């Protein structure tokens, strides 16, 4: 796995690089801003980019915009975004590029090394990893037309774990129920959120992303 890191905090940037190299991963380049990220992507053709949301010069959404552009330049590039706190509007910009190979984690999650590495590998494999705290904020900010108010408490629990990128068996283990029970809950979630089967959309992630987009427009 070839990785590039874009983070303006030099201590965190080098700490991430040391951590990943200690795990036997190939950190091809590091950068302190969005343009440096794009140069690294063009030069090294990485499998994964780890990107801070806020970077110079304005420290607003440069990281997200650079990540969007990097995925445009290198289709299939996995991106793991790190943020100091939940930034729903910026997350929506990134998620609009598609959910495959995409992660959004709070920086505090890096300190939980195994969780961070699990999320990194999941994203690199084409999966999705959304921070549980991000999911929790999304699910507590309901809108009348979002449909989330129709979900039962258990369905909200299942949806939150789905959004983190967990499969049915892992969700069942977390909630101490059977795989069959989880399958029924997920079918109910899709029905209540009006998400019919389609080859173009991952309904498991769309259930949360739709609400993310709704809250962005609030």
C-alpha positions as CSV (number, residue, x, y, z in Angstrom):
1,X,0.0,0.0,0.0
2,X,1.5,3.3,-1.1
3,X,0.4,6.3,1.0
4,X,0.8,10.1,0.8
5,X,0.0,12.3,3.8
6,X,-1.2,16.0,3.6
7,X,-1.2,17.7,7.0
8,X,0.0,21.2,7.9
9,X,0.9,20.3,11.5
10,X,4.4,19.0,11.1
11,X,4.4,17.1,14.3
12,X,1.2,15.2,13.4
13,X,2.4,14.7,9.8
14,X,5.7,13.1,10.8
15,X,4.1,11.2,13.6
16,X,1.6,9.6,11.2
17,X,4.5,8.8,8.8
18,X,6.5,7.1,11.6
19,X,3.4,5.1,12.8
20,X,2.6,3.8,9.3
21,X,6.2,3.0,8.4
22,X,6.5,1.1,11.7
23,X,3.5,-1.0,10.5
24,X,5.4,-1.8,7.3
25,X,3.4,0.5,5.1
26,X,5.0,2.6,2.3
27,X,4.7,6.3,3.0
28,X,5.8,7.7,-0.4
29,X,5.5,11.4,0.5
30,X,4.2,14.0,2.9
31,X,3.0,17.5,2.3
32,X,1.9,20.5,4.2
33,X,-0.7,21.9,1.9
34,X,-3.2,21.1,-0.9
35,X,-0.8,21.8,-3.8
36,X,1.8,19.6,-2.2
37,X,-0.8,16.8,-2.0
38,X,-1.6,17.1,-5.6
39,X,2.1,17.1,-6.6
40,X,2.6,14.0,-4.5
41,X,-0.4,12.2,-6.1
42,X,0.9,13.0,-9.6
43,X,4.4,11.9,-8.8
44,X,3.9,8.8,-6.7
45,X,0.5,7.4,-7.9
46,X,-0.5,6.4,-4.3
47,X,-3.1,3.9,-3.3
48,X,-4.3,6.1,-0.4
49,X,-4.1,9.8,0.6
50,X,-4.5,10.8,4.2
51,X,-5.6,14.4,4.2
52,X,-6.3,17.1,6.8
53,X,-9.5,19.1,6.2
54,X,-8.1,22.5,7.0
55,X,-4.7,23.5,5.4
56,X,-2.9,26.7,4.3
57,X,-3.4,29.3,3.1
58,X,-6.9,30.0,4.6
59,X,-7.3,26.9,6.8
60,X,-10.8,26.4,5.6
61,X,-11.5,23.6,3.1
62,X,-8.3,23.4,1.2
63,X,-7.7,19.8,2.2
64,X,-11.2,18.7,1.0
65,X,-10.9,20.5,-2.3
66,X,-7.5,19.0,-2.9
67,X,-8.8,15.5,-2.0
68,X,-11.7,16.0,-4.5
69,X,-9.2,17.1,-7.2
70,X,-6.9,14.2,-6.3
71,X,-9.7,11.7,-6.8
72,X,-10.5,13.3,-10.1
73,X,-6.9,13.1,-11.3
74,X,-6.5,9.5,-10.0
75,X,-9.7,7.6,-10.2
76,X,-9.8,4.9,-7.6
77,X,-7.6,6.8,-5.2
78,X,-8.7,6.0,-1.6
79,X,-8.9,9.0,0.7
80,X,-8.9,9.1,4.5
81,X,-9.8,12.6,5.7
82,X,-8.8,13.7,9.2
83,X,-10.6,16.5,11.0
84,X,-10.3,18.1,14.4
85,X,-14.1,18.1,14.7
86,X,-17.2,17.3,12.7
87,X,-17.5,19.6,9.6
88,X,-20.6,18.4,7.8
89,X,-20.5,20.8,4.9
90,X,-16.9,19.9,4.0
91,X,-17.7,16.2,4.4
92,X,-20.6,16.5,1.9
93,X,-18.2,18.1,-0.7
94,X,-15.9,15.1,-0.4
95,X,-18.6,12.5,-0.3
96,X,-20.1,13.9,-3.4
97,X,-17.2,12.2,-5.3
98,X,-18.5,8.8,-4.4
99,X,-18.3,6.6,-1.2
100,X,-16.0,3.8,-2.3
101,X,-12.6,4.0,-0.8
102,X,-13.5,7.0,1.4
103,X,-13.0,7.6,5.1
104,X,-13.8,10.6,7.4
105,X,-12.2,10.3,10.9
106,X,-11.7,12.7,13.8
107,X,-8.1,13.3,14.6
108,X,-8.5,11.9,18.1
109,X,-9.1,8.5,16.5
110,X,-5.4,8.4,15.4
111,X,-4.5,7.9,19.0
112,X,-6.5,4.7,19.0
113,X,-4.0,3.1,16.7
114,X,-5.7,-0.2,15.9
115,X,-9.0,1.6,15.1
116,X,-7.1,4.0,12.9
117,X,-5.3,1.3,11.1
118,X,-8.5,-0.8,10.7
119,X,-10.2,2.3,9.1
120,X,-7.1,2.9,6.8
121,X,-7.1,-0.7,5.5
122,X,-10.9,-0.7,5.0
123,X,-10.7,2.5,2.9
124,X,-7.7,1.2,1.0
125,X,-9.7,-2.0,0.1
126,X,-12.5,0.2,-1.4
127,X,-14.7,0.3,1.7
128,X,-16.0,3.2,3.8
129,X,-15.0,4.4,7.3
130,X,-17.0,7.2,8.9
131,X,-16.2,8.2,12.4
132,X,-18.8,7.1,15.0
133,X,-18.9,10.7,16.3
134,X,-19.7,12.0,12.9
135,X,-22.5,9.5,12.5
136,X,-23.9,10.4,15.9
137,X,-24.2,14.0,15.1
138,X,-25.9,13.3,11.8
139,X,-28.4,11.1,13.4
140,X,-29.4,13.6,16.0
141,X,-30.0,16.4,13.5
142,X,-33.1,15.2,11.8
143,X,-35.2,17.1,9.3
144,X,-38.9,16.4,8.7
145,X,-38.2,15.2,5.1
146,X,-35.1,13.1,6.0
147,X,-37.1,10.1,7.0
148,X,-34.8,9.4,9.9
149,X,-37.5,10.3,12.4
150,X,-39.3,7.1,11.3
151,X,-36.5,4.8,12.4
152,X,-36.7,2.9,15.6
153,X,-33.9,3.3,18.2
154,X,-32.5,-0.1,17.2
155,X,-32.6,0.8,13.5
156,X,-30.7,4.0,14.4
157,X,-28.1,1.8,16.2
158,X,-27.8,-0.4,13.1
159,X,-27.5,2.6,10.8
160,X,-24.8,4.2,12.8
161,X,-22.7,1.0,12.6
162,X,-23.4,0.6,8.9
163,X,-22.1,4.1,8.4
164,X,-18.9,3.2,10.1
165,X,-18.4,0.6,7.4
166,X,-19.2,-2.5,9.4
167,X,-20.7,-5.5,7.7
168,X,-23.8,-7.4,9.0
169,X,-21.9,-10.0,11.0
170,X,-19.8,-7.3,12.8
171,X,-22.9,-5.3,13.5
172,X,-24.7,-8.4,14.9
173,X,-21.7,-9.0,17.2
174,X,-21.7,-5.4,18.5
175,X,-25.5,-5.5,19.2
176,X,-25.6,-9.1,20.4
177,X,-28.2,-10.2,17.9
178,X,-28.3,-12.6,14.9
179,X,-27.2,-11.9,11.4
180,X,-30.8,-12.5,10.4
181,X,-32.1,-9.8,12.8
182,X,-29.6,-7.3,11.3
183,X,-30.7,-8.1,7.8
184,X,-34.3,-7.4,8.7
185,X,-33.4,-4.1,10.3
186,X,-31.4,-3.0,7.3
187,X,-34.3,-3.9,4.9
188,X,-36.6,-1.8,7.2
189,X,-34.1,1.1,7.1
190,X,-33.9,1.1,3.4
191,X,-37.7,1.0,3.1
192,X,-38.3,3.9,5.6
193,X,-35.6,6.0,3.8
194,X,-37.0,5.3,0.4
195,X,-33.8,3.7,-0.9
196,X,-34.7,1.1,-3.6
197,X,-32.2,-1.4,-4.9
198,X,-29.8,0.0,-7.6
199,X,-26.5,-0.9,-9.1
200,X,-25.3,2.7,-8.9
201,X,-25.6,3.6,-5.2
202,X,-24.4,1.8,-2.1
203,X,-27.6,2.0,0.0
204,X,-25.7,1.2,3.2
205,X,-23.8,4.5,3.0
206,X,-26.5,6.5,1.1
207,X,-28.7,6.1,4.2
208,X,-26.4,8.4,6.1
209,X,-25.0,10.5,3.2
210,X,-28.5,11.7,2.2
211,X,-29.0,13.1,5.7
212,X,-25.5,14.7,5.5
213,X,-26.5,16.5,2.4
214,X,-29.8,17.6,3.9
215,X,-28.2,19.1,7.0
216,X,-25.7,20.9,4.7
217,X,-28.6,22.7,3.1
218,X,-30.2,23.7,6.4
